[in-house]
Amino acid sequence: MIDEGIEPTRYFPSGPFKDDRLIVSRRDFIEVVTPPGHDGLGTLSRLSPSELPIHAAAAVMGGRQDDWIGYVFAVRLPKGREVLAPAILGWNERRYLH
């Protein structure tokens, strides 16, 4: 997409976001929390920074490296409901990776 001029390079960060907190990391799956008021994996979705954290997961699926498909799933939950984030993200992990 970058080479074809469809999207700029800045849309494709090459490393972890400095403020994100790593929860789970595997070769094909990562789960993080983007803190309130910060850009991170969670804001790569349609969610913008706010006073609440964003729980996000990214996965890469496929056989050969040139056939990989990736996705980012992010959720912002109301105060007191953050405990649901692992279940929601886990459901997506099972759905897409297994």
Summary of the structure (lengths in Angstrom):
residues: 98
radius of gyration: 14.0
end to end distance: 27.3
largest distance: 44.0
contacts: 248
relative contact order: 0.16
helix: 27%
strand: 27%
